[in-house]
Every structure is written in C-alpha cells, then in structure tokens.
Amino acid sequence: MRDFPTKTGNGIRTGAQYLEGLRDDREIWTGGERIKDVTKAVGIANGATTLGSFLDRQFDPKYQDKVTYVDDKSLRCGLSFMTPKSVADVKTKGAAYYEWATWSNGMFGRTPDYKNASVMSFASATSFLAQNTKGQGDYAANMTTFYDHVRTNDKVLTHTLVNPQVSHAQAAAGKFSKEVALHVTKETDAGIYVSGARLLATLGPSADEIEVFPSTVLKSDPKNIPFAFAFAIPIATPGLKMICRDTYDHGKSTFDAPLASRFEEMDAVVIFDNVFVPWERLFLYGQPELCNQAFGTTNAVVHMAHQVACGKLAKAEFMTGLLCSIMKATGKDKDMGLKGLVSEVMMMTETVRALLYRAENEAHEDQWGNYIPLRGPLDTSRNLFPKFYPRMVEILQLMGSSSLMATPTEADFANDMAADVSQYFQVANLDAKDRVALYRLAHDVAISGFGNRQALYERFFFGPPALMNAQYFDLYDKDRAIARVDNLLQS
Ligand SMILES: Cc1cc2nc3c(=O)[nH]c(=O)nc-3n(C[C@H](O)[C@H](O)[C@H](O)COP(=O)(O)OP(=O)(O)OC[C@H]3O[C@@H](n4cnc5c(N)ncnc54)[C@H](O)[C@@H]3O)c2cc1C
C-alpha cells in the first residue's frame, strides 16, 4: 500500500486510511468463527487490500483526472459522486466507471462507484424523500447529510435489498414473514429498532457502511408497513452481524489463482439483532408505496445501470482478450469453427459497447434537473449480460477443454518436476510457464469457485432475472410496434 500524504482539499481517501477504518468492532463470521480484524483475515484481506490499492489510484497523476473531480468548495472527490449536469458530464462519469472496472477487468464487481452513483441520485431527488410523512425523520435532510458524509470521506458502501423468504408464493405476492424478513420491532423518539435478515451484502465485511434499502415490491397493505424503510448505518453497529459464504481466496499465489488471490470481494447474509437506527439515518419509513418507487423515481436505477454497463464492457473486453490469447497461443486462430465461437463473444462485447454508446449519447435532463443516460439501452444491457456472461464462460470451457485441467502450480516450475513441466506443457506459440499461466487464468474464470461465483453474480446481482425481464417488457414502448402490425392489417 502506498503512503500518500492526506492534504486538506481531499475528500478522497488512501488505501491505508480505508483499511484503518475497517479495524473496528464489526461482527463478521466465517467458517464458524468470528473474525477479529478483516484486514488480516485470510480469504478477505487480499480483496480489501486490492480495493485499497484502487483507492490509492485516485491520488496517482496517471488516473486522478479520470476518476476524481474538484467540487465547488475545492474538495477533490470521486467522480462517481458528481451530479451530472450535461451530456458531457454523463460521458465523463461513464469514462470513470469504465476506468475503475478495467483495474480488475470487471472481476471486482462491487467497486464503491456503484453505490456512490445511487447515493448521488437519491441526494439530488430529495423532494421525493420529503413526501414521506410517517415517523420522525427529516428524510430529505438526512439524505443530503449522508451524501456529504459518504462523498467527502470517500466511504465504501455495501447494500442489502432482498428479504429472505420462507414461502416463495408469499414473497411473489409482495408480502414477507417476520420470522425471517427484516422488520421494525420498536419506534422511539430517538429512532427505530429492527430485527430479521437480509441478503446479500457483496463486499459487506470490507465496507464502511451498509445501505438497507427496499427493492422487492411491497404490496400497499398496512401489514407491510414494518418492512417499509430505507436507512444506512456503519457495519460496526451493535447487533449487526454478517455470515460470510466460503471464501474462494485460498491463499494461493497470483500465478496459481490470478483472480481469486486479488479480487475476492466476499458476500454475506446480514442479520439484524435488535439493531438501533437513529432517525437521522432513515431516508424512508413506513410507506410501502414510496419504497416501491424509490430506485425508479429518483433515477438511481439508471445511474447504477450506467456504472454496471461500463463495468460489463470492461469484463466483456477481457473475456474476448482471454479467448483470443488462447487462440493465438495454440494456433487455434486458424480454425473456422473456433473463430465462430470466439466471434460470438466479440459480438456480445460490441453489443454492450453499442448500448452504452447510445445510452450516453442520448443522455437527457430528468425531472430532478440532472442528466441521465437513456434508460432503454441500459435496461437492455442489464437484462442481456446475465445471459451473455454464462455463455462467454461456456465458450471458454469449450475452447479450453482438458487444458483447463492441465494446470501444474507455480511450485512445479521450481521442484523436481520442473524439467518435465517445462517440456510437456509447452504449446505452439508459448513456453510452458506462460501457457500454464494463461490456462490458470482461464481456469479461474471458467472452472474455479471464484469463477463460478462470478457467473452466479452476473445472473442475479441486479435482481431476479424473471422479474427484471418482465419489468423490461412492461417499460418497452410496445404501441409503436403494434401500430406497424395494425397498419399492415388495415391496409
Ligand atoms: C453473488 C451474488 C451477489 C449478490 N450481491 C447482492 C448485494 O450486494 N446486495 C443485494 O441486495 N443483493 C445481492 N444479491 C442478491 C440478489 O439481489 C438476489 O439474488 C436477486 O434479487 C434474486 O433474489 P433471490 O436470490 O432471493 O431469488 P428469488 O427467489 O428470485 O427472490 C427474489 C425476490 O423477488 C421477488 N420475486 C421473485 N420472483 C417473483 C415473481 N415471480 N413475482 C413477483 N415477485 C417475485 C420476491 O419478492 C422475492 O423475494 C446477490 C446475489 C448473488 C448471487
């Protein structure tokens, strides 16, 4: 971690400052044990260190102008916090999202710019929050304060939107069970108490704060009032516990596990055991109909989808590059059938690029006086990528076949096997060590636990695909298409 001076005038934080902030009383559980210090915990620490190195790049002259901006008080902050006021601003933000994503080739999915985009959106649509009249919070002012806090301290956020369910039918009907779902248990003059669980918090163990927002549709029924809220609290809040999934970073070297050793961002189920939330940290309360509109009406969903499309472009470009590297190394780039397979990935990549291009170039002013990218192409991208990515992985498996299993370790190049490995693992255009490095990378994308989690992430992280596809259908301008059919029938 580089040691940068923290000057006044910097809202941005160094990696060292970020890691220091994680050393608190947070209650994180993994493998049956409570973690004492996430910055030292095997399986979590490497990902946090990587994120710290990304934060450091905000100070590096090579990247600073691409990923930060100076606000009207001369404070330098992350560009993802900037409120876009022109088409050019939208493109500048897009370039910053893309830059961040290239640092991990999209394999660290939950860089902080994702949540920053959402906080910026809510903070510039505070009159929406001001409509909330239940409870004792000044919700609009709370959001303004929260945005300033996150932006000027460069806080890293996670979020959790989905209630666990005991009955799918009940959840699909817009209702939840207090046995498992997060709900309000008590209201006082100081705030509320909540209990229950939420899934899932990607980056949760290594975030500073968690946003607990509504996403699943709540029927406007008095029984749903206890489930209707939006708030944010520090991860170290008493009673907040996280239970992590198994880690995919098994302490291997960057040669042996090129992705898992760097980009394990961890996911956790969040349990709230009588957690106190002060009124100042609530942004919505007790009004299911407002909760249902929150991401849509504020346009947070559009700004987040913009960040996501930029990240997916970086990831798709990487997948294209990986496949082309294998083609080149093996000489398979002369095979017509295999060219066809890889061109499928190239076309997916160019589809994401084209959608992003249209979204940014047709950016327009919204009802809050901000500029937003055109939503339709971003919705198309976020509904297509959950289908594209698993297919990209499948093509990598078809291309890699048994070579994805012929993967000796780094140590095998320095032991009694070294001569054998160097001889038998060579390929047409690469020596053995470079070939093994390439296929170990492909293995980490297409075969390993890390790689399979990536595919699951792409399928689900933006929401249940069936629901998202159905929403896409609802939002699509169908009348124009139907009119063409009517015109033909009536001619
Ligand atoms: C690797 C990974 C990382 C993730 N990271 C995060 C994260 O950081 N933050 C976060 O909040 N979530 C995260 N998620 C969770 C993600 O948001 C959910 O997986 C996704 O929304 C699908 O929800 P589900 O898994 O509960 O499945 P589902 O069974 O599909 O249920 C989701 C909810 O959608 C609704 N629903 C489902 N089907 C219907 C239907 N037919 N009609 C009406 N309503 C329906 C219900 O309300 C249900 O509760 C992550 C998931 C994965 C796999």
The ligand as a Gaussian input file, in Angstrom:
#p B3LYP/6-31G(d) Opt

LIG

0 1
 C      -23.123000     -13.349000      -5.993000
 C      -24.313000     -12.536000      -5.607000
 C      -24.112000     -11.280000      -5.057000
 C      -25.203000     -10.505000      -4.654000
 N      -24.997000      -9.292000      -4.081000
 C      -26.040000      -8.581000      -3.595000
 C      -25.853000      -7.361000      -2.898000
 O      -24.737000      -6.885000      -2.734000
 N      -26.929000      -6.735000      -2.380000
 C      -28.192000      -7.244000      -2.526000
 O      -29.132000      -6.639000      -2.048000
 N      -28.397000      -8.395000      -3.180000
 C      -27.364000      -9.070000      -3.708000
 N      -27.578000     -10.247000      -4.352000
 C      -28.928000     -10.809000      -4.284000
 C      -29.720000     -10.565000      -5.477000
 O      -30.279000      -9.275000      -5.392000
 C      -30.761000     -11.659000      -5.477000
 O      -30.114000     -12.884000      -5.660000
 C      -31.731000     -11.497000      -6.561000
 O      -32.507000     -10.350000      -6.346000
 C      -32.625000     -12.709000      -6.619000
 O      -33.260000     -12.871000      -5.385000
 P      -33.326000     -14.276000      -4.658000
 O      -31.973000     -14.869000      -4.736000
 O      -33.930000     -14.127000      -3.324000
 O      -34.274000     -15.105000      -5.553000
 P      -35.821000     -15.056000      -5.861000
 O      -36.372000     -16.330000      -5.417000
 O      -35.972000     -14.742000      -7.303000
 O      -36.489000     -13.922000      -4.974000
 C      -36.232000     -12.536000      -5.048000
 C      -37.431000     -11.705000      -4.635000
 O      -38.016000     -11.284000      -5.854000
 C      -39.375000     -11.360000      -5.791000
 N      -39.878000     -12.292000      -6.799000
 C      -39.235000     -13.371000      -7.286000
 N      -39.991000     -13.932000      -8.224000
 C      -41.105000     -13.206000      -8.315000
 C      -42.273000     -13.304000      -9.099000
 N      -42.425000     -14.287000      -9.984000
 N      -43.219000     -12.368000      -8.951000
 C      -43.068000     -11.367000      -8.070000
 N      -42.006000     -11.240000      -7.271000
 C      -41.036000     -12.156000      -7.400000
 C      -39.760000     -11.780000      -4.442000
 O      -40.150000     -10.651000      -3.748000
 C      -38.528000     -12.396000      -3.871000
 O      -38.407000     -12.134000      -2.517000
 C      -26.515000     -11.014000      -4.801000
 C      -26.715000     -12.290000      -5.360000
 C      -25.630000     -13.034000      -5.770000
 C      -25.893000     -14.378000      -6.357000

